Every structure is written in C-alpha cells, then in structure tokens.
Amino acid sequence: MEIPFRADSLERFIFWVGAAALLVPTAYIPWFLYPYIFGRAVFFQLAVEAMAVAWIFLLIQRPERYRPRWHLLGKAMAVFVFIALLASLFGVDPGRSVWGTELRMTGWFTWLHAFFYFLILSSVIIEDRHWRRLFVISSVVIGGMTLLAFGERFSPAIRAAIFGGERVQSTAGNPIFFASVLLFGIAFAGWLVASAKGWKRAAWGVVALAEVLALFFTETRGAILAFIAAGAILIVIAAVISSSKRIRHWSAAVLVLIVLLGGALYLIRGTDILRRLPPLWRLANTNLVSGTSRTRLITWQIALDGIKTKPILGWGLENFNVVFDRFYRPELLRYGFYETVSDKPHNGLLEIGVTTGVLGFLVYLLVFAAAGTALVRGFRSGRIDGKTAASVGGALAAYQIQNFFAMDTPESLVLLAFTLAFLQSRLRPPSLGSHRATSVTQVPVAALAVLFLGFIPFSYLGNLAALPGSWEAGQAQDVVGKDAALWKDPAIKAIRLGGPHRREMRLTMTRDFLNWEGRGDMPSNVVKDVLDGFIAEMRKSTATRSVTFQERFMLAQLLIIKGEYFKDEQAYSDAEAELFRAKEQSPERQAAVFLLGRLYIMTDKPEKAVELLRGVLEKDSTVAEAHWFYGLGLIATGKRAEGTKELEEAIRLGRSLSKQNEIQYLIDLYNEEGNFQAIAPLYERLIQLDPKNPDWHARLAATYAELGKNLEAITHAQMAVELDPTYAEAALKFVDSIIKEQE
C-alpha cells in the first residue's frame, strides 16, 4: 500500500511550521517549571521535528531540489554541532550536556534543532516573496513584544502584571533576553524598510524606531553597546565600499557624532540630568571594579581557568557550573551569596570555549567568518543586495557583540538560525527556486512506519519525557511558601519522576523546601512527611559520577534538618561527611565551611567551628559572612563580647539582616546587656519585614519607653492596637504608666 504526497503541500507545511517557530519569543506556557524557557524550547523542537519529517518526504521526491547545498557556512555549522556532541559525550556530565537544563535549554539537543531549522529553511524556502513573509511575521511578533514593553514602561498596572521591575522585559522573561531579541528585530524591520514602499515603508520605520527605544528601555548595557557598535561597523563598511564622496562624508560625520556623544555622556555621568535617564545612566556609570561588572570579570577568569584545564573538547555543554565550583574565587562572597552560584559565565564566546574546548571555539568562530565571507562575496557578485548585506551583517555583528556580555537562549538561537538560513538561501543557484514543485510521489506505508518509529523515541526522550516532572514542579512552585498541603504532593512527584532533567528537578524542589523551612513557617508535620523522600532522592544524585557541589551541599542541609527534627546523630554525621566531600569539589567555597561551623555549634563542638571559621577570616577579613559565623562560634564558646563584636562587624561590612530569627538572636544578645539603643533599630527592621505583626510594634514601644522616647512609644502602642484590638487593654495600661512617670 502507498500514500500520495504533494510536494507543494509539504513546502507550504514547512513554511507555516517554520513561521510558527518564529513565535518562540512570545510563547509562555505557565504550567511548567520555567514558563519563559522550557515550554518555548519544547515548542520549537517539536516544530523542527515536524518540519524534518516533511523535509524527508521532499528529499525522497526531488533530492536535487531539496538537498542542502554545503557552502562553507553550512559545513561549519555541521562540524560545530558534531564537535559539541563529542564535547558533551566526553564531558563531565553527558546527560546534562545533551539534554540541557530546563532553566536554560541550551544543551546539544537544542543546538541540533537550531541547526536543522537552519538547514531545512535554507533548503526549502528559496523565493524572495516567501522570505519577505517570514520577515514580516517575525517583525510583527517582535513588534508586538515591543508594544507590550511600552505598556510596561508607562503603565504601572501592566508592569506589575508582567514582572514589576523597572527594566522592561516583555514576554522574554528577562530584560537581557528581550534585548537580544530586539537586536534581531531592529535588523529585520530595517530590511523591510528598505524593501517596502509608500506607507508600508513608513510603518516599518516606526516599528524599527520603537524597537530601538525599547532596547534602551531594557537598560541592558551590553545590547545597547552592541547596537551602537554594529551601527558604527556598518557605517565604516559603507564608507569603504562606496564610491560616492557624499556617502563617505556623511559616514565620517555620523562616526564623529557617535564619538562626541559618547564623550559627552562620560563627562556628565554623575549629574542629576543623566540620573533621570536610567538607560544612559547605567551605560555611563559602568564600574569594572565593583558590583555586577566585577563579579562578571571574576567569572570570566574562572572560565579561562576551565579552558586551560580542558583545552581540547572542554567540559561539555551546560557544564559551566562544575567549572565554577572547581575554580571558585572567595572574593565573590563580598557581593553576596547570590554571586557564589553560577551556571553561565555571562559571555557567549567564553562559554563556547569552556564547554566545547578550543576545537569548538575555533569552528564556532568559523561559522561567523563564513557568514561574513558569504556576505562580501554575495554582495560583490550581485546575489546579495545592499539591504540584505546590511541587515544580516548588522544582526550578526550585534548578536556577537552583545553575546560577549550575555548568553544564548532558545529564542536567540532560533533567530540566529533563521538569519543564517536566509543568508544561506541567497547562495543557492536561482534556477533551483524558480518554480514550485507540484509532483505527486507515492510513498510506501512501510517507509512511513519506519520513519515514525524512529521519530517517536527521539522526540519522546528529548521533549515529552520531561513534561510530567516539569508539570508537577510548576504546580509546586505556584504554591511554594503559601500552602504546604497543596505543595507537598506535586513536589514529591516532581523529584521522583524520570526524564532527562530529573536531577535538576531534585535540586530545584530541594532548594524551595530549604528556603521555606529556613524561614520557619513551614508546618513541622509537612517537614517530617517529606524529609526522608527528599533525602532519598538527593542521595541518588550524589551517587552519580557527575555529582556536583550543590547536590552534596543541599543533601547535607537536608540531613542537618533531619538531625534537628528527629535528634538523629547519624544524620549529623552523614551531613558532616557530605560537607567534607563538597569542600573537596570546591576547595575555596566558604558556604561548606559556614555550614560545617553551624553543624559544630549545633552539636556542641563550638571550638571546631571557631577553628574552621578563623581560617576563612585569615584568608580574607573583608567577607561579612565569615565574621557573622565566626561571631556565632565565639558566642557558643562563651566569648559573648568578642562574638557580638564580630556580628556587628559583619553588619558593618554589609551583611543584610533579612531573617527574623537572626534579628531576634541579636535582640536577645543586646537585651542581656541592656543595650536598648541597639535594640530599637532591630525591631524597626522586623517591622519592615513583617509590617502586620502587632507584637513587633508592642515590643518596639516598650524599647522606646526604656529609652525615654515616650511619644514614639505611645505611637507604636497605638499601631499594635490598630493591627490587633486584643492588645487594647495592655496598651492602655502601658500608656497610663508612661503618663504617671511623666507626672
């Protein structure tokens, strides 16, 4: 039995599914763990797989028409994907490298789909009118994102509904990711401006201008610099290749203007005028020796250490977290615990180098060199017109420049593959795309069966197998910190379900559990119900060859909680062993030492804690957290005065008081000393953290009374009554006592 297939129908199918893939930047699938990343990546991969099936049928019908033309660009991309596969298989965590993580979705499987998206589009979509439609579709999509960004910028209600931050992000889920999409969008809209006429040209001009403004609204310095630099590069190229003196003069004038504006921006970088323009303020006040810029530089140094250690094939895609742990720099803790964990170097070129080695890095550069060569040769031969050369060249230049400060995402890979496919299609002989194929081919059912039997396991392993665990994790995160009864079941299911991201599910759910339990408001019965299940699943992760520091560290935290709740000495012992193993994996990491110190204090071994923590301070006395934990150790040994000074030094160095139990601990210390002057601001901090708690106002009122600040004392007593009328009788007696003392 045979089934007929028409080539023109399959072409239309590939066109429209390929167009649907351009919706990826707007895809938001809220039911999964990372709705801005995981769901849209699966959507893209399924779309490419559907395109691939149709393409195979076309290759069966007319191989001379639909097979790829292997120009240097396509060859370089194929070789890079192959090297990335080798790097992944021989890396430190092949599973993570091949399938990626749900947080990032930039593993080899996604790169493979981006490559086939490039290959299929460039082999099937040939005619200019079809590419113009795709450009229109992509520009409408990005234009819609831009319109939403304007709503974010000027409407507090829209901003709150999307995210609530000052920097716009539209449907990208992150200002940096949105900026990378806008760079492509500006190039596409520019191409349409140059291609259209009349009112359409004006309309696309408005879209391009709006996207430029939205780019500045993201306040993403790397992307803004990339836009300016790519524009300057195009101006220089135009001046070099043009024979018109007028164009050269205008190009020189624009370059001089860019330099002058940059100099003026630097000169007024500290003024109030610039402060009112946040995008320019962030750009002009970049500081390489402090803040985010400094931590990025440290992370880049760590990446370079990783390249030196594994120079040939690197550590495998998505494995920078292992490199970061191995070569961690203690200085990072000065900027907060948030900066002591990283799975990306925030530099696309360094990430390629550290994860695929020098081989992958060189071939990756060859892809862009081949694209540049194709643009130059195509322009000189007349196959590629000026608008295409400028748009494609500008997009690729801006992408690579901003990638020096950022990272790839599923949407940036889709747009990159689309841009390169358009360029590759311009290199095909015109005769191959001059007419639509309408032939009908009879395809045997047996061939179809073999094709789909091969396709289903491939698609299942890479996409569908991950959906149940991500679904349960998404349901758990919707109620985490709110409703323990609703959280418990999906959280347990998420860590037990199989799939390619099972270890990531365990880490994510465990992190949620630890944060919630650490706040002190997770019901104790729920803690006891889920604890053994979490420990059992995390033990499976730590039993793997590619176990990470984070997995050992979190398992140790779970074991310490078990020791606290069940008075289990063996759990404490196991936690100590895991922390020493974690320390071996990341020797300079302070977190393991701090937790060991806490464990020793809890198990009546404070001298051990003090010895450990003193060693951390001897290496770097500017780390606030080290002073904090050292102070706790000293107090536990009975050296209260010395310990209190260390806690105060930690606060002076910038340690944030964000946990109520820590603040109450300090209050108890000062209360024993009768230091009410120090207690008052601590109760004020508790009120900031929990403004609806009447007890904090009542206690602050009593503290102010001790300090003789009677007006403030009465005010906070009244506030306690407003929050809880049951405090009225006690408050009345309190106020009466103050009045009597004044008399």
C-alpha positions in Angstrom: 0.0 0.0 0.0 1.2 3.5 -0.9 0.1 7.0 0.2 0.4 10.0 -2.2 2.2 13.2 -1.1 2.3 16.5 -3.0 5.5 18.5 -2.8 3.8 21.8 -2.9 1.7 20.9 0.2 4.8 19.8 2.0 6.5 23.0 1.1 3.6 25.0 2.5 3.6 22.9 5.6 7.3 23.6 6.2 6.8 27.3 5.6 4.0 27.7 8.1 5.6 25.5 10.8 8.8 27.4 10.3 6.9 30.6 10.6 5.2 29.3 13.8 8.7 28.7 15.2 9.3 32.4 15.0 6.6 32.8 17.7 9.0 31.3 20.2 9.9 34.7 21.8 6.3 35.2 22.8 5.5 31.6 23.8 4.6 31.5 27.5 3.5 28.1 28.9 2.6 28.7 32.5 2.1 25.1 33.6 5.7 24.1 33.6 8.6 24.9 35.9 10.2 27.7 33.8 7.4 29.0 31.6 9.6 31.5 29.8 12.3 28.9 28.8 11.3 25.3 28.9 7.9 25.4 27.3 9.0 27.6 24.4 12.1 25.4 23.8 9.9 22.3 23.6 7.5 24.1 21.2 10.5 25.0 18.9 11.9 21.5 19.0 8.6 19.8 18.2 8.1 22.3 15.3 11.5 21.5 13.9 10.9 17.8 14.2 7.6 18.2 12.2 9.5 20.2 9.6 12.1 17.4 9.4 9.5 14.7 8.7 8.1 16.8 5.8 11.6 17.6 4.5 12.5 13.9 4.4 9.5 13.3 2.1 10.6 16.1 -0.1 14.1 14.7 -0.3 12.6 11.4 -1.4 10.6 13.1 -4.2 13.2 15.6 -5.5 16.6 15.2 -3.9 18.2 17.5 -6.5 15.9 20.4 -5.5 15.7 20.0 -1.7 19.0 18.6 -0.6 21.3 21.1 1.3 24.0 23.0 -0.7 27.0 22.6 1.5 28.6 26.0 1.4 31.3 26.8 3.9 28.6 28.3 6.3 26.6 25.1 6.4 29.7 22.9 6.7 31.0 25.0 9.6 27.7 24.7 11.4 27.5 20.9 10.9 31.1 20.5 12.2 30.3 22.7 15.2 27.3 20.6 16.1 29.3 17.4 15.8 32.2 18.8 18.0 29.6 19.9 20.5 28.2 16.4 20.6 31.7 14.9 21.2 32.3 17.5 23.9 29.0 16.6 25.5 29.6 12.9 25.4 33.1 13.1 26.8 32.3 15.9 29.3 31.8 15.8 33.0 28.0 15.3 32.8 26.9 13.9 29.4 23.2 13.8 30.3 23.1 17.5 31.3 25.1 18.4 28.2 23.0 16.5 25.7 19.5 17.4 27.1 20.4 20.7 28.7 18.6 22.1 31.7 15.0 23.4 31.9 16.4 26.7 33.3 18.5 27.3 30.2 17.6 24.8 27.4 20.8 25.3 25.5 22.1 21.8 25.5 23.2 19.8 22.5 19.6 18.7 21.7 18.5 22.4 21.3 21.6 23.2 19.2 20.8 20.2 17.0 17.3 21.5 16.4 18.6 25.0 15.6 21.0 23.5 13.1 18.2 21.6 11.4 15.9 24.7 11.4 18.7 26.5 9.5 19.2 23.5 7.2 15.6 23.0 6.3 14.7 26.6 5.8 17.7 27.3 3.6 17.0 24.2 1.6 13.2 24.6 1.1 12.4 28.3 1.3 14.1 29.9 -1.7 11.8 32.6 -3.3 12.1 36.2 -2.1 8.4 36.6 -1.5 8.4 33.7 0.9 11.3 35.1 2.9 9.6 38.5 2.9 6.6 36.9 4.5 8.8 35.3 7.2 10.5 38.6 7.9 7.0 40.2 8.2 5.9 37.5 10.6 9.0 37.8 12.8 8.8 41.6 12.8 5.1 41.6 13.7 5.9 39.2 16.6 8.8 41.3 17.9 6.8 44.5 17.2 4.0 43.1 19.5 6.6 42.4 22.2 7.8 46.0 21.8 4.3 47.3 22.1 3.9 45.4 25.4 7.3 46.8 26.5 5.9 50.3 26.0 3.0 49.3 28.2 5.4 48.1 30.9 7.4 51.4 30.7 4.5 53.7 31.0 1.8 51.7 32.8 2.4 50.6 36.4 -0.5 48.1 36.1 1.0 46.4 33.1 4.4 46.4 34.7 3.1 44.8 37.9 1.1 42.2 35.9 4.2 41.1 33.9 7.0 41.3 36.4 7.2 44.6 38.4 10.7 45.6 37.6 11.9 48.9 36.3 13.6 47.4 33.3 11.2 46.2 30.6 11.3 42.5 29.6 8.0 42.0 27.6 7.3 38.3 27.1 11.0 37.3 27.2 11.0 36.9 30.9 14.3 38.8 31.3 15.5 42.3 30.1 18.8 40.8 28.7 16.9 38.1 26.8 14.5 40.7 25.4 17.3 42.9 24.3 18.9 40.1 22.3 15.5 39.6 20.5 15.3 43.3 19.8 18.7 43.4 18.1 17.4 40.9 15.5 14.0 42.7 15.4 15.7 46.0 14.5 17.7 44.4 11.7 14.6 42.6 10.3 12.5 45.8 10.5 15.4 47.7 8.8 15.3 45.1 5.9 11.6 45.6 5.5 12.0 49.4 5.5 14.5 49.1 2.6 12.3 46.6 0.8 8.9 48.3 1.1 7.5 51.4 -0.5 5.0 54.1 0.5 3.0 53.8 3.7 4.5 50.3 4.4 8.0 51.8 4.5 6.8 54.4 6.9 5.1 51.8 9.1 8.1 49.6 9.3 10.2 52.6 10.0 8.0 53.3 13.0 8.4 49.7 14.2 12.2 49.9 13.9 12.3 53.2 15.8 10.0 51.7 18.5 12.3 48.7 18.9 15.3 50.9 19.3 13.6 52.8 22.1 12.5 49.5 23.7 16.2 48.4 23.5 17.1 51.4 25.6 14.2 50.8 28.0 15.7 47.3 28.8 18.7 49.2 30.2 20.9 46.3 29.0 24.3 47.8 28.6 25.8 45.0 26.5 23.0 45.1 24.0 23.0 48.9 23.8 26.7 48.9 23.1 26.2 46.1 20.6 23.6 48.2 18.7 25.8 51.2 18.6 29.0 49.2 17.7 27.2 47.3 14.9 25.8 50.5 13.5 29.3 52.1 13.6 30.7 49.0 11.8 28.1 49.2 9.0 28.8 52.9 8.6 32.6 52.2 8.2 31.9 49.5 5.7 29.6 51.7 3.7 32.2 54.4 3.6 34.9 52.0 2.5 33.0 50.3 -0.3 31.1 53.3 -1.6 32.5 55.4 -4.4 30.3 58.3 -3.5 32.1 61.2 -1.7 28.7 62.2 -0.2 28.2 58.9 1.5 31.8 58.9 2.8 31.4 62.4 4.2 28.1 61.5 5.8 29.6 58.3 7.3 32.5 60.3 8.7 30.2 62.9 10.2 28.0 60.2 11.9 31.0 58.4 13.3 32.3 61.7 14.7 28.9 62.4 16.2 28.9 59.0 17.9 32.3 59.7 19.4 31.3 63.2 20.6 28.0 61.9 22.1 30.0 59.1 23.9 32.4 61.7 25.3 29.6 64.0 26.4 27.9 61.0 28.2 31.1 60.3 30.0 31.6 63.9 31.1 28.1 64.2 32.6 27.9 60.7 34.0 27.5 61.9 37.6 24.9 64.6 37.0 21.2 64.6 38.1 20.2 65.1 34.4 21.6 61.8 33.4 20.2 60.1 36.5 16.7 60.8 35.1 17.6 58.7 32.1 18.3 55.3 33.6 19.5 53.5 30.3 22.2 56.2 29.8 22.9 56.4 33.5 23.7 52.6 33.7 25.8 52.8 30.5 27.8 55.8 31.6 28.4 54.6 35.2 29.6 51.1 34.5 32.3 50.3 37.1 34.7 47.5 36.4 36.0 47.2 39.9 32.7 46.8 41.8 29.2 45.4 41.6 28.0 43.2 38.8 30.8 44.2 36.4 33.4 43.0 38.9 31.7 39.6 39.5 31.4 39.1 35.7 35.1 39.7 35.4 35.8 37.2 38.1 33.5 34.7 36.4 35.3 35.2 33.1 38.6 34.4 34.9 37.1 31.2 36.2 36.0 30.3 32.6 39.6 30.9 31.4 40.9 28.6 34.1 38.4 25.9 32.9 39.6 26.3 29.3 43.3 25.9 30.4 42.3 22.7 32.3 40.4 21.0 29.5 41.5 22.8 26.3 40.6 20.3 23.6 36.9 19.5 23.9 36.1 21.4 27.1 33.8 20.3 29.9 30.6 19.7 27.8 27.7 22.0 27.1 25.8 23.3 30.1 28.6 22.2 32.5 30.0 25.6 33.4 28.5 25.1 36.9 31.2 22.4 37.5 33.9 24.7 36.3 32.6 27.5 38.5 32.7 25.2 41.6 36.2 23.9 40.8 37.8 27.3 40.3 35.6 29.4 42.6 37.1 32.6 43.9 36.4 33.5 47.6 36.2 37.2 46.6 32.7 36.6 45.1 31.1 36.3 48.6 31.8 40.0 49.1 29.0 40.7 46.7 26.5 38.3 48.4 25.7 34.6 48.4 23.8 35.1 45.1 27.1 35.6 43.4 28.6 32.4 44.7 26.5 30.2 42.4 26.7 30.4 38.6 25.9 28.1 35.7 26.9 30.6 33.0 29.9 32.8 32.5 27.7 35.6 31.0 30.0 35.6 28.0 28.8 33.6 25.0 32.3 33.2 23.5 33.9 32.1 26.7 31.0 29.7 27.3 31.6 28.1 23.9 35.3 27.9 24.7 34.9 26.3 28.2 32.2 23.9 27.2 33.4 22.7 23.7 37.1 23.5 24.0 39.4 25.2 21.6 38.2 23.0 18.8 34.6 24.0 19.3 35.6 27.6 19.8 37.5 27.8 16.5 34.8 26.2 14.5 32.2 28.5 16.1 34.2 31.5 15.0 34.5 29.9 11.6 30.7 29.9 11.3 30.6 33.7 11.6 33.7 34.1 9.4 31.9 32.0 6.8 28.8 34.2 7.1 30.9 37.3 6.7 32.7 35.9 3.7 29.4 34.9 2.1 28.0 38.4 2.6 31.0 40.0 1.0 31.2 37.6 -2.0 27.4 37.6 -2.4 27.4 41.4 -2.5 30.2 41.7 -5.0 28.6 39.1 -7.3 25.2 40.8 -7.1 23.4 37.8 -5.5 23.0 39.7 -2.2 21.8 43.3 -2.4 22.9 46.1 -0.1 19.9 46.0 2.2 20.3 42.2 2.8 24.1 42.6 3.4 23.5 45.5 5.9 20.6 43.8 7.7 22.2 40.3 8.0 25.6 41.7 8.7 24.3 44.1 11.3 22.2 41.4 13.0 25.2 39.0 13.2 27.6 41.7 14.4 25.2 42.9 17.1 24.4 39.4 18.2 28.1 38.5 18.7 29.0 41.8 20.4 26.1 41.6 22.9 26.9 37.9 23.4 30.2 39.0 24.8 28.2 40.2 27.8 25.3 37.7 27.8 24.4 34.1 26.9 22.4 32.2 24.3 18.7 31.4 24.9 16.2 29.3 22.9 14.8 32.5 21.3 18.3 33.9 20.4 19.2 30.5 18.8 16.0 30.4 16.8 16.6 34.0 15.4 20.3 33.2 14.8 19.4 30.1 12.8 16.7 32.0 10.9 19.1 34.7 9.9 21.8 32.3 8.8 19.3 30.3 6.9 18.2 33.4 5.0 21.8 34.1 4.1 22.5 30.5 3.0 19.4 30.6 0.8 20.8 33.6 -1.0 23.8 31.5 -2.1 21.8 28.8 -3.9 21.6 29.0 -7.7 18.4 30.9 -8.7 17.3 28.1 -11.0 16.6 25.8 -8.1 13.9 28.1 -6.7 12.3 29.4 -9.8 9.1 27.3 -9.6 7.1 25.3 -7.1 7.2 21.6 -7.3 3.7 20.1 -7.8 4.7 16.5 -8.4 3.0 13.6 -6.6 5.0 10.8 -5.1 3.7 7.5 -3.8 5.4 6.7 -0.5 5.2 3.2 0.8 3.4 2.8 4.2 6.3 0.7 5.4 8.7 3.6 4.8 6.3 5.9 6.8 6.2 3.3 9.6 10.0 3.1 9.8 10.3 6.9 9.8 7.8 7.5 12.6 9.0 4.6 14.7 12.4 6.3 14.6 11.0 9.7 15.2 8.8 9.0 18.2 11.6 7.8 20.6 13.8 10.7 19.5 11.1 13.2 20.2 9.9 11.5 23.4 13.4 11.4 25.0 14.1 15.0 24.2 10.8 16.6 24.8 7.8 14.5 26.1 9.7 12.6 28.8 10.5 15.9 30.6 6.9 17.2 30.6 5.4 15.3 33.6 8.2 16.2 36.0 8.2 19.8 34.9 4.4 20.0 35.2 4.5 18.7 38.8 7.3 21.1 39.6 5.4 24.0 38.1 2.3 23.2 40.2 4.5 23.0 43.3 6.2 26.4 42.6 2.8 28.0 42.2 2.0 27.4 45.9 5.5 27.2 47.5 5.7 29.3 50.6 1.9 29.6 50.6 0.1 26.3 51.1 2.1 23.4 52.3 -0.7 20.9 51.8 -1.0 21.7 48.1 2.7 21.9 47.7 3.7 18.6 49.2 2.3 16.1 46.7 3.5 17.7 43.4 6.9 18.5 44.9 7.4 14.8 45.8 6.2 13.7 42.4 8.5 16.2 40.7 11.6 14.8 42.3 10.6 11.1 41.8 9.5 11.3 38.1 12.0 10.3 35.5 13.1 12.2 32.4 16.2 13.9 31.2 16.1 16.6 33.9 15.4 14.6 37.0 18.5 15.8 38.8 17.5 19.4 38.1 14.0 18.7 39.5 15.5 17.4 42.7 17.8 20.4 43.1 15.0 22.9 42.4 12.4 21.3 44.7 15.0 20.8 47.4 16.0 24.5 47.2 12.4 25.5 47.5 12.0 23.2 50.6 15.2 24.5 52.2 14.3 28.2 51.7 10.7 27.7 53.1 11.8 25.6 56.0 14.6 28.1 56.7 12.0 30.9 57.1 10.5 29.0 59.9 6.9 29.0 58.6 6.7 25.5 57.0 4.4 23.3 59.2 6.6 20.8 61.1 4.3 17.9 60.1 4.9 18.6 56.4 8.7 18.9 57.1 8.6 15.4 58.7 6.4 13.9 56.0 8.6 14.9 53.0 12.1 15.0 54.6 13.0 11.3 54.1 11.7 11.4 50.5 13.9 14.4 49.6 16.9 12.8 51.3 16.5 9.5 49.4 16.2 11.3 46.0 19.2 13.6 46.7 21.2 10.5 47.6 20.5 9.2 44.1 22.0 12.4 42.7 25.1 12.3 44.9 25.7 8.6 43.9 26.2 9.6 40.2 29.7 10.0 38.7 28.9 13.7 37.8 27.7 14.7 41.3 28.1 18.5 41.9 28.9 20.7 44.9 25.3 21.9 45.1 23.9 18.4 45.3 26.2 17.4 48.1 25.7 20.8 49.9 21.9 20.5 49.7 21.9 16.9 50.9 23.9 18.0 53.9 21.4 20.7 54.7 18.6 18.1 54.5 20.5 15.8 56.8 21.0 18.6 59.3 17.3 19.3 59.4 16.7 15.6 60.0 19.1 15.7 62.8 17.2 18.7 64.3 13.7 17.3 64.0 14.5 13.7 64.9 17.6 14.1 67.2 19.3 11.8 64.8 23.1 11.7 65.5 23.7 9.6 62.4 22.1 12.3 60.2 24.5 14.9 61.7 27.4 12.5 61.0 26.3 12.0 57.4 25.9 15.7 56.9 29.5 16.3 58.1 30.8 13.7 55.6 28.9 15.2 52.7 30.2 18.7 53.6 33.8 17.5 53.5 33.2 15.9 50.1 31.6 19.1 48.9 34.6 21.0 50.1 36.9 18.7 48.1 34.9 19.6 45.0 35.1 23.3 45.6 38.0 23.9 47.9 37.7 27.7 48.1 33.9 27.7 48.6 33.1 29.3 52.0 29.5 28.0 52.1 30.5 24.5 53.1 32.7 25.8 55.9 30.0 28.0 57.2 27.5 25.1 57.3 30.1 22.9 59.0 30.6 25.7 61.6 26.8 25.8 62.2 26.7 22.0 62.4 29.5 22.0 65.0 27.7 24.7 67.1 24.5 22.7 67.0 26.3 19.5 68.1 28.1 21.2 71.0 31.5 21.4 69.2 31.9 25.2 69.1 35.7 25.0 69.3 35.8 23.2 66.0 33.6 25.8 64.5 35.8 28.7 65.7 38.9 27.0 64.3 37.4 26.5 60.9 35.9 30.0 60.6 39.1 31.6 61.8 40.8 30.0 58.8 38.3 31.7 56.5 38.9 35.1 58.1 42.7 34.7 57.9 42.3 34.3 54.1 40.0 37.3 53.7 38.8 39.5 56.5 36.6 41.6 54.3 33.9 38.9 53.9 30.9 39.8 56.0 29.5 36.3 56.3 32.8 35.0 57.7 32.6 37.5 60.6 29.0 36.5 61.2 29.5 32.8 61.5 32.8 33.3 63.4 30.9 35.5 65.9 28.3 32.8 66.4 31.0 30.3 67.1 32.7 32.6 69.7 29.4 33.2 71.5 28.8 29.5 71.6 32.2 29.0 73.3 31.2 31.6 75.9 33.1 34.6 74.4 29.9 36.7 74.2 31.6 40.2 74.0 34.0 39.1 71.2 31.3 37.3 69.4 29.0 40.3 69.5 31.7 42.5 68.0 32.2 40.0 65.1 28.4 40.1 64.4 28.5 43.9 64.4 31.5 43.8 62.1 29.6 41.6 59.7 26.7 44.1 59.6 29.1 47.0 59.1 30.6 45.1 56.1 27.2 44.9 54.5 25.6 41.7 55.8 21.9 42.0 55.3 19.5 41.2 58.2 16.7 39.6 56.3 15.8 36.6 58.5 13.6 37.2 61.6 15.4 34.6 63.7 18.7 36.2 63.2 17.4 39.6 64.2 15.7 38.1 67.3 19.0 36.5 68.2 20.7 39.9 68.1 17.9 41.4 70.2 18.4 38.7 72.9 22.1 39.4 73.0 21.6 43.2 73.4 18.8 42.7 75.8 21.1 40.8 78.2 23.4 43.8 78.0 20.6 46.3 78.5 21.6 47.9 75.2 18.2 49.3 74.2 19.8 51.8 71.8 20.9 48.9 69.6 17.6 47.0 70.0 15.3 49.8 68.7 16.6 49.7 65.0 16.4 45.9 65.1 12.6 46.0 65.9 12.2 48.6 63.2 13.8 46.2 60.8 11.4 43.4 61.9 8.5 45.8 61.2 9.9 46.3 57.7 10.0 42.6 57.1 6.6 41.9 58.8 4.6 45.1 59.0 1.3 43.5 60.0 2.7 41.8 63.1 1.4 43.8 66.2 3.9 42.1 68.5 6.9 43.9 66.9 5.1 47.3 67.4 4.4 46.4 71.0 8.0 45.4 71.7 9.3 48.5 70.0 7.0 50.6 72.1 8.5 49.0 75.2 12.0 49.6 73.9 11.3 53.3 73.2 9.9 53.6 76.7 13.2 52.3 78.2 15.0 54.9 76.1 12.7 57.7 77.3 11.2 58.3 73.9 7.6 58.4 75.2 5.9 59.9 72.1 7.4 57.1 69.9 6.4 54.5 72.5 2.8 55.6 72.6 2.6 55.8 68.7 3.7 52.2 68.3 1.5 51.0 71.1 -1.5 52.5 69.2 -0.3 50.9 66.0 -0.2 47.5 67.7 -3.9 48.0 68.8 -4.8 49.0 65.2 -3.4 45.8 63.9 -4.8 43.6 66.7 -7.6 45.1 69.0 -6.8 42.4 71.7 -3.7 44.5 72.5 -6.0 47.4 73.7 -6.1 46.6 77.4 -2.3 46.1 77.7 -1.7 49.2 75.6 -3.9 51.3 77.8 -2.1 50.2 80.9 1.2 50.9 79.1 0.3 54.4 78.1 -1.1 55.1 81.7 2.3 54.0 83.2 4.1 56.4 80.8 1.9 59.3 81.8 2.3 58.6 85.5 6.1 58.5 85.2 6.0 61.9 83.4 3.9 63.3 86.3 
